[in-house]
Amino acid sequence: MNQIDVPILSNNFQNKIEEVIKAAHEKLEQSKALYAEAESLLLGELGLRDFAPSNENVAVKSFKESFAASGRLDAEFYQPKYDELLNQLKKVETRAGWKLETLGNLSEPLRYGSSEKLEYLESGVPFLRIADMRQYRFDP
């Protein structure tokens, strides 16, 4: 350790660094407070501020109620907390006049590599895809 050179900076420069670090710390604290405020507002609007889902991780459902209805086999999907959350959101949906939608109903299907149809041109900015990679090089 006694062999490492350490620069001795001017007091003015050290004071500037201190100001920047203190300002960054203040911004961090402000961002945490704003995030907490936004989270509280969102949870309030969704009726989830005081929502406490079950810790139970077992759900007994028939084949018709499970895989046949959802196409899902993973155990995580069937935990009671998700049914409870959906039921809570449905209550708020009715009360607030909202409509619950699946993401699939709100978006267009993604196409390979892009959500827009690609048009290949001879000039302009090159567009490379992983499919264009051959033996660690791009093959246009």
N, CA, C and O of each residue as an XYZ file, in Angstrom:
560
protein
N       0.818     -1.204      0.000
C       0.000      0.000      0.000
C       0.857      1.262      0.000
O       0.478      2.274     -0.589
N       2.008      1.202      0.658
C       2.816      2.412      0.741
C       3.510      2.759     -0.574
O       4.202      3.774     -0.646
N       3.343      1.947     -1.608
C       3.934      2.194     -2.922
C       2.953      2.856     -3.896
O       3.345      3.251     -4.994
N       1.679      2.977     -3.501
C       0.666      3.530     -4.399
C       0.686      5.052     -4.323
O       0.606      5.640     -3.245
N       0.795      5.675     -5.500
C       0.764      7.136     -5.567
C      -0.682      7.613     -5.486
O      -1.565      7.070     -6.150
N      -0.908      8.629     -4.667
C      -2.233      9.215     -4.505
C      -2.113     10.706     -4.805
O      -1.290     11.398     -4.207
N      -2.944     11.204     -5.740
C      -2.834     12.640     -6.047
C      -3.387     13.490     -4.901
O      -4.401     13.146     -4.293
N      -2.731     14.564     -4.626
C      -3.213     15.526     -3.639
C      -3.821     16.677     -4.441
O      -3.106     17.458     -5.068
N      -5.131     16.767     -4.410
C      -5.850     17.751     -5.204
C      -6.022     19.041     -4.414
O      -5.975     19.044     -3.183
N      -6.219     20.121     -5.132
C      -6.391     21.420     -4.460
C      -7.666     21.400     -3.612
O      -8.601     20.649     -3.893
N      -7.686     22.230     -2.582
C      -8.866     22.327     -1.715
C     -10.100     22.734     -2.518
O     -11.200     22.241     -2.266
N      -9.918     23.627     -3.476
C     -11.017     24.079     -4.306
C     -11.614     22.894     -5.085
O     -12.834     22.744     -5.146
N     -10.764     22.066     -5.671
C     -11.229     20.906     -6.433
C     -11.917     19.898     -5.513
O     -12.959     19.346     -5.868
N     -11.343     19.656     -4.337
C     -11.953     18.735     -3.371
C     -13.323     19.243     -2.917
O     -14.250     18.454     -2.735
N     -13.446     20.557     -2.735
C     -14.738     21.130     -2.350
C     -15.782     20.948     -3.452
O     -16.949     20.679     -3.166
N     -15.363     21.095     -4.708
C     -16.278     20.878     -5.833
C     -16.751     19.423     -5.860
O     -17.933     19.157     -6.079
N     -15.840     18.493     -5.641
C     -16.204     17.076     -5.602
C     -17.200     16.821     -4.476
O     -18.176     16.091     -4.649
N     -16.941     17.436     -3.310
C     -17.861     17.285     -2.178
C     -19.254     17.809     -2.528
O     -20.254     17.175     -2.191
N     -19.327     18.948     -3.195
C     -20.613     19.524     -3.607
C     -21.357     18.584     -4.555
O     -22.560     18.363     -4.409
N     -20.639     18.042     -5.513
C     -21.261     17.140     -6.495
C     -21.784     15.887     -5.794
O     -22.892     15.437     -6.086
N     -21.021     15.333     -4.896
C     -21.440     14.113     -4.185
C     -22.644     14.402     -3.298
O     -23.578     13.601     -3.248
N     -22.637     15.531     -2.598
C     -23.785     15.886     -1.754
C     -25.033     16.121     -2.602
O     -26.129     15.707     -2.225
N     -24.868     16.787     -3.749
C     -26.011     17.029     -4.643
C     -26.550     15.698     -5.177
O     -27.763     15.508     -5.275
N     -25.652     14.789     -5.518
C     -26.080     13.474     -6.010
C     -26.840     12.721     -4.926
O     -27.845     12.070     -5.210
N     -26.370     12.806     -3.696
C     -27.051     12.146     -2.578
C     -28.445     12.737     -2.375
O     -29.406     12.005     -2.139
N     -28.552     14.063     -2.467
C     -29.861     14.717     -2.334
C     -30.809     14.253     -3.436
O     -31.975     13.961     -3.173
N     -30.310     14.184     -4.666
C     -31.139     13.728     -5.792
C     -31.587     12.289     -5.583
O     -32.724     11.938     -5.899
N     -30.701     11.459     -5.053
C     -31.055     10.066     -4.773
C     -32.176     10.001     -3.750
O     -33.132      9.247     -3.927
N     -32.069     10.780     -2.685
C     -33.111     10.792     -1.658
C     -34.427     11.332     -2.214
O     -35.497     10.819     -1.885
N     -34.350     12.371     -3.060
C     -35.558     12.896     -3.695
C     -36.207     11.846     -4.590
O     -37.429     11.698     -4.599
N     -35.386     11.122     -5.338
C     -35.941     10.108     -6.240
C     -36.601      8.984     -5.451
O     -37.628      8.454     -5.875
N     -36.026      8.615     -4.311
C     -36.647      7.577     -3.472
C     -38.000      8.047     -2.944
O     -38.962      7.280     -2.910
N     -38.066      9.311     -2.533
C     -39.324      9.855     -2.014
C     -40.371      9.935     -3.122
O     -41.532      9.593     -2.895
N     -39.982     10.378     -4.313
C     -40.923     10.457     -5.435
C     -41.388      9.064     -5.860
O     -42.558      8.874     -6.192
N     -40.489      8.108     -5.851
C     -40.854      6.735     -6.206
C     -41.871      6.189     -5.209
O     -42.863      5.577     -5.605
N     -41.629      6.407     -3.929
C     -42.556      5.936     -2.894
C     -43.915      6.612     -3.042
O     -44.951      5.974     -2.854
N     -43.914      7.901     -3.377
C     -45.168      8.627     -3.575
C     -45.928      8.074     -4.786
O     -47.140      7.870     -4.722
N     -45.216      7.836     -5.878
C     -45.848      7.286     -7.083
C     -46.382      5.880     -6.826
O     -47.473      5.533     -7.280
N     -45.616      5.079     -6.104
C     -46.054      3.722     -5.775
C     -47.324      3.757     -4.918
O     -48.258      2.990     -5.152
N     -47.349      4.641     -3.936
C     -48.509      4.766     -3.068
C     -49.741      5.209     -3.857
O     -50.836      4.686     -3.650
N     -49.561      6.169     -4.756
C     -50.665      6.643     -5.600
C     -51.190      5.517     -6.483
O     -52.402      5.325     -6.587
N     -50.288      4.771     -7.120
C     -50.695      3.663     -7.982
C     -51.432      2.591     -7.190
O     -52.491      2.124     -7.609
N     -50.878      2.203     -6.054
C     -51.537      1.181     -5.229
C     -52.903      1.655     -4.750
O     -53.845      0.867     -4.665
N     -53.008      2.944     -4.437
C     -54.290      3.488     -4.016
C     -55.317      3.433     -5.138
O     -56.462      3.038     -4.915
N     -54.914      3.826     -6.341
C     -55.826      3.817     -7.485
C     -56.258      2.396     -7.846
O     -57.387      2.184     -8.290
N     -55.369      1.431     -7.658
C     -55.691      0.037     -7.971
C     -56.382     -0.677     -6.815
O     -56.739     -1.849     -6.936
N     -56.571      0.014     -5.704
C     -57.208     -0.602     -4.546
C     -56.326     -1.632     -3.872
O     -56.821     -2.579     -3.261
N     -55.026     -1.449     -3.980
C     -54.086     -2.447     -3.451
C     -53.223     -1.910     -2.312
O     -52.303     -2.593     -1.864
N     -53.507     -0.698     -1.838
C     -52.655     -0.114     -0.795
C     -52.599     -1.001      0.448
O     -51.523     -1.216      1.005
N     -53.741     -1.514      0.883
C     -53.783     -2.357      2.080
C     -53.969     -3.832      1.737
O     -54.291     -4.639      2.609
N     -53.769     -4.177      0.487
C     -53.956     -5.558      0.038
C     -52.827     -6.434      0.571
O     -51.648     -6.111      0.426
N     -53.205     -7.534      1.181
C     -52.228     -8.492      1.704
C     -52.584     -9.874      1.164
O     -53.482    -10.531      1.691
N     -51.890    -10.320      0.122
C     -52.214    -11.626     -0.457
C     -51.835    -12.766      0.472
O     -51.024    -12.612      1.385
N     -52.435    -13.890      0.220
C     -52.169    -15.093      1.002
C     -50.730    -15.554      0.804
O     -50.161    -15.402     -0.277
N     -50.156    -16.113      1.848
C     -48.823    -16.712      1.744
C     -48.902    -18.178      1.364
O     -47.880    -18.832      1.156
N     -50.116    -18.686      1.274
C     -50.320    -20.086      0.924
C     -49.818    -20.310     -0.497
O     -50.091    -19.508     -1.390
N     -49.084    -21.399     -0.706
C     -48.544    -21.647     -2.039
C     -49.096    -22.924     -2.665
O     -48.470    -23.507     -3.549
N     -50.256    -23.350     -2.210
C     -50.886    -24.553     -2.748
C     -52.292    -24.204     -3.197
O     -53.055    -23.576     -2.463
N     -52.628    -24.620     -4.414
C     -53.980    -24.424     -4.932
C     -54.467    -25.756     -5.489
O     -53.779    -26.400     -6.281
N     -55.636    -26.151     -5.072
C     -56.205    -27.400     -5.566
C     -57.261    -27.031     -6.606
O     -58.287    -26.427     -6.293
N     -56.976    -27.415     -7.860
C     -57.894    -27.102     -8.952
C     -58.024    -28.329     -9.836
O     -57.106    -29.140     -9.958
N     -59.176    -28.435    -10.438
C     -59.387    -29.540    -11.373
C     -58.650    -29.234    -12.680
O     -58.188    -28.114    -12.898
N     -58.550    -30.231    -13.530
C     -57.916    -30.046    -14.824
C     -58.660    -28.968    -15.618
O     -58.038    -28.145    -16.290
N     -59.973    -28.980    -15.536
C     -60.802    -28.016    -16.262
C     -60.520    -26.589    -15.783
O     -60.487    -25.654    -16.583
N     -60.317    -26.431    -14.470
C     -60.049    -25.110    -13.900
C     -58.605    -24.668    -14.108
O     -58.292    -23.484    -13.982
N     -57.737    -25.602    -14.422
C     -56.327    -25.246    -14.529
C     -55.846    -25.301    -15.973
O     -56.105    -24.376    -16.743
N     -55.163    -26.348    -16.343
C     -54.520    -26.421    -17.650
C     -55.503    -26.247    -18.798
O     -55.188    -25.570    -19.777
N     -56.678    -26.840    -18.699
C     -57.656    -26.732    -19.782
C     -58.113    -25.291    -19.983
O     -58.435    -24.892    -21.103
N     -58.144    -24.513    -18.913
C     -58.587    -23.118    -19.006
C     -57.458    -22.171    -19.384
O     -57.680    -21.195    -20.101
N     -56.244    -22.449    -18.907
C     -55.156    -21.490    -19.088
C     -54.039    -21.981    -19.996
O     -53.304    -21.173    -20.564
N     -53.903    -23.291    -20.138
C     -52.789    -23.821    -20.908
C     -51.476    -23.756    -20.154
O     -50.413    -23.944    -20.745
N     -51.533    -23.496    -18.868
C     -50.316    -23.370    -18.051
C     -50.163    -24.567    -17.136
O     -51.139    -25.056    -16.568
N     -48.932    -25.038    -16.996
C     -48.650    -26.158    -16.099
C     -47.733    -25.771    -14.942
O     -47.541    -26.563    -14.019
N     -47.163    -24.564    -14.976
C     -46.204    -24.186    -13.944
C     -46.912    -23.885    -12.620
O     -47.956    -23.233    -12.595
N     -46.334    -24.364    -11.536
C     -46.932    -24.228    -10.207
C     -47.054    -22.772     -9.773
O     -48.013    -22.410     -9.090
N     -46.107    -21.943    -10.155
C     -46.115    -20.526     -9.764
C     -47.414    -19.856    -10.209
O     -47.970    -19.036     -9.478
N     -47.892    -20.195    -11.385
C     -49.090    -19.569    -11.957
C     -50.322    -19.815    -11.098
O     -51.227    -18.981    -11.067
N     -50.371    -20.935    -10.406
C     -51.577    -21.324     -9.674
C     -51.557    -20.958     -8.201
O     -52.435    -21.398     -7.459
N     -50.591    -20.172     -7.751
C     -50.577    -19.774     -6.349
C     -51.799    -18.903     -6.054
O     -52.160    -18.054     -6.868
N     -52.441    -19.104     -4.894
C     -53.661    -18.361     -4.544
C     -53.508    -16.848     -4.587
O     -54.479    -16.141     -4.860
N     -52.305    -16.334     -4.322
C     -52.129    -14.875     -4.291
C     -52.483    -14.225     -5.626
O     -52.931    -13.079     -5.650
N     -52.293    -14.935     -6.734
C     -52.610    -14.356     -8.039
C     -54.117    -14.302     -8.267
O     -54.621    -13.337     -8.841
N     -54.832    -15.317     -7.828
C     -56.298    -15.281     -7.916
C     -56.841    -14.166     -7.029
O     -57.767    -13.455     -7.418
N     -56.266    -14.015     -5.840
C     -56.705    -12.967     -4.923
C     -56.452    -11.585     -5.523
O     -57.300    -10.697     -5.428
N     -55.292    -11.408     -6.135
C     -54.958    -10.130     -6.761
C     -55.926     -9.831     -7.904
O     -56.424     -8.710     -8.017
N     -56.192    -10.809     -8.739
C     -57.123    -10.610     -9.853
C     -58.520    -10.270     -9.341
O     -59.184     -9.392     -9.893
N     -58.968    -10.954     -8.295
C     -60.282    -10.647     -7.714
C     -60.330     -9.229     -7.167
O     -61.335     -8.535     -7.326
N     -59.252     -8.793     -6.524
C     -59.184     -7.427     -5.996
C     -59.242     -6.412     -7.139
O     -59.942     -5.405     -7.033
N     -58.517     -6.664     -8.223
C     -58.538     -5.754     -9.365
C     -59.911     -5.729    -10.033
O     -60.336     -4.688    -10.535
N     -60.606     -6.866    -10.042
C     -61.955     -6.907    -10.620
C     -62.926     -6.073     -9.796
O     -63.835     -5.457    -10.352
N     -62.746     -6.045     -8.468
C     -63.595     -5.199     -7.613
C     -63.398     -3.726     -7.969
O     -64.365     -2.979     -8.112
N     -62.139     -3.319     -8.110
C     -61.836     -1.930     -8.441
C     -62.317     -1.615     -9.856
O     -62.814     -0.521    -10.121
N     -62.167     -2.574    -10.751
C     -62.626     -2.392    -12.132
C     -64.112     -2.033    -12.146
O     -64.523     -1.100    -12.837
N     -64.901     -2.764    -11.395
C     -66.341     -2.521    -11.331
C     -66.638     -1.172    -10.691
O     -67.447     -0.398    -11.204
N     -65.977     -0.894     -9.565
C     -66.223      0.339     -8.813
C     -65.767      1.575     -9.595
O     -66.452      2.598     -9.583
N     -64.629      1.490    -10.268
C     -64.065      2.657    -10.952
C     -64.517      2.767    -12.403
O     -64.242      3.768    -13.064
N     -65.201      1.756    -12.896
C     -65.637      1.786    -14.284
C     -64.511      1.505    -15.261
O     -64.585      1.889    -16.428
N     -63.478      0.841    -14.792
C     -62.365      0.476    -15.653
C     -62.650     -0.843    -16.328
O     -63.641     -1.509    -16.027
N     -61.770     -1.218    -17.248
C     -61.877     -2.504    -17.906
C     -60.510     -3.192    -17.867
O     -59.512     -2.638    -18.329
N     -60.477     -4.388    -17.317
C     -59.236     -5.161    -17.315
C     -59.049     -5.791    -18.686
O     -59.988     -6.356    -19.247
N     -57.852     -5.697    -19.219
C     -57.524     -6.281    -20.515
C     -56.221     -7.047    -20.397
O     -55.376     -6.719    -19.565
N     -56.061     -8.043    -21.209
C     -54.782     -8.746    -21.268
C     -53.836     -7.955    -22.158
O     -54.279     -7.207    -23.029
N     -52.554     -8.114    -21.944
C     -51.583     -7.425    -22.790
C     -51.733     -7.854    -24.245
O     -51.521     -7.057    -25.159
N     -52.097     -9.113    -24.452
C     -52.282     -9.604    -25.809
C     -53.372     -8.859    -26.553
O     -53.291     -8.698    -27.770
N     -54.397     -8.401    -25.837
C     -55.473     -7.644    -26.478
C     -55.102     -6.187    -26.718
O     -55.754     -5.497    -27.502
N     -54.059     -5.721    -26.048
C     -53.673     -4.313    -26.159
C     -52.500     -4.075    -27.093
O     -52.145     -2.926    -27.358
N     -51.898     -5.135    -27.593
C     -50.718     -4.961    -28.417
C     -50.848     -5.766    -29.706
O     -51.689     -6.655    -29.840
N     -49.991     -5.416    -30.629
C     -49.926     -6.163    -31.878
C     -48.864     -7.245    -31.723
O     -47.921     -7.083    -30.949
N     -49.011     -8.327    -32.442
C     -47.999     -9.378    -32.349
C     -46.637     -8.869    -32.823
O     -46.549     -8.076    -33.760
N     -45.592     -9.333    -32.169
C     -44.240     -8.959    -32.575
C     -43.808     -9.820    -33.751
O     -44.078    -11.020    -33.803
N     -43.135     -9.181    -34.684
C     -42.560     -9.928    -35.794
C     -41.105    -10.203    -35.457
O     -40.529     -9.540    -34.594
N     -40.527    -11.144    -36.111
C     -39.146    -11.523    -35.850
C     -38.231    -10.316    -35.945
O     -38.103     -9.711    -37.010
N     -37.598     -9.964    -34.841
C     -36.581     -8.926    -34.829
C     -37.091     -7.504    -34.774
O     -36.316     -6.596    -34.474
N     -38.357     -7.274    -35.051
C     -38.857     -5.906    -35.086
C     -40.372     -5.923    -35.067
O     -40.995     -6.896    -35.492
N     -40.965     -4.842    -34.572
C     -42.416     -4.749    -34.625
C     -42.861     -4.087    -35.928
O     -44.053     -4.055    -36.231
N     -41.914     -3.561    -36.695
C     -42.207     -2.969    -37.997
C     -41.633     -3.867    -39.089
O     -40.589     -4.492    -38.907
N     -42.318     -3.925    -40.211
C     -41.813     -4.719    -41.332
C     -40.516     -4.086    -41.816
O     -40.449     -2.876    -42.035
N     -39.498     -4.901    -41.980
C     -38.199     -4.397    -42.407
C     -38.135     -4.330    -43.921
O     -38.604     -5.221    -44.628
N     -37.542     -3.247    -44.395
C     -37.308     -3.100    -45.829
C     -35.800     -2.992    -46.002
O     -35.177     -2.083    -45.454
N     -35.215     -3.899    -46.750
C     -33.775     -3.896    -46.950
C     -33.418     -2.942    -48.081
O     -33.956     -3.042    -49.184
N     -32.510     -2.019    -47.801
C     -32.073     -1.021    -48.768
C     -30.593     -1.187    -49.035
O     -29.862     -1.737    -48.211
N     -30.149     -0.706    -50.194
C     -28.731     -0.798    -50.551
C     -27.895      0.289    -49.876
O     -26.681      0.133    -49.739
N     -28.524      1.383    -49.454
C     -27.776      2.466    -48.826
C     -28.416      2.828    -47.492
O     -29.525      2.387    -47.191
N     -27.723      3.625    -46.698
C     -28.243      4.052    -45.408
C     -27.483      3.401    -44.273
O     -26.408      2.835    -44.472
N     -28.048      3.485    -43.084
C     -27.409      2.912    -41.901
C     -27.578      1.400    -41.934
O     -28.695      0.908    -42.090
N     -26.476      0.651    -41.789
C     -26.588     -0.818    -41.823
C     -27.401     -1.331    -40.638
O     -27.314     -0.798    -39.532
N     -28.179     -2.359    -40.884
C     -28.976     -3.006    -39.851
C     -28.493     -4.444    -39.745
O     -28.596     -5.209    -40.704
N     -27.972     -4.810    -38.596
C     -27.437     -6.150    -38.406
C     -28.314     -6.930    -37.446
O     -28.814     -6.384    -36.462
N     -28.496     -8.207    -37.736
C     -29.263     -9.091    -36.873
C     -28.348    -10.234    -36.432
O     -27.333    -10.507    -37.074
N     -28.705    -10.888    -35.354
C     -27.945    -12.053    -34.908
C     -27.922    -13.112    -36.006
O     -26.938    -13.835    -36.159
N     -29.011    -13.199    -36.768
C     -29.072    -14.180    -37.855
C     -28.017    -13.901    -38.920
O     -27.686    -14.794    -39.700
N     -27.478    -12.672    -38.971
C     -26.449    -12.324    -39.947
C     -25.048    -12.704    -39.476
O     -24.079    -12.512    -40.211
N     -24.929    -13.237    -38.269
C     -23.613    -13.556    -37.719
C     -23.172    -14.945    -38.164
O     -23.893    -15.927    -37.991
N     -21.973    -15.006    -38.739
C     -21.403    -16.276    -39.213
C     -19.967    -16.369    -38.715
O     -19.140    -15.517    -39.040
N     -19.673    -17.376    -37.946
C     -18.316    -17.621    -37.426
C     -17.678    -16.353    -36.860
O     -16.606    -15.933    -37.296
N     -18.357    -15.752    -35.883
C     -17.877    -14.597    -35.133
C     -17.740    -13.319    -35.986
O     -17.059    -12.378    -35.577
N     -18.371    -13.283    -37.146
C     -18.359    -12.095    -38.005
C     -19.765    -11.880    -38.555
O     -20.542    -12.822    -38.707
N     -20.070    -10.628    -38.847
C     -21.354    -10.353    -39.502
C     -21.211    -10.541    -40.995
O     -20.276    -10.037    -41.617
N     -22.149    -11.270    -41.557
C     -22.159    -11.548    -42.985
C     -23.330    -10.793    -43.603
O     -24.471    -11.248    -43.527
N     -23.056     -9.640    -44.215
C     -24.148     -8.837    -44.761
C     -24.787     -9.525    -45.957
O     -25.727     -8.993    -46.547
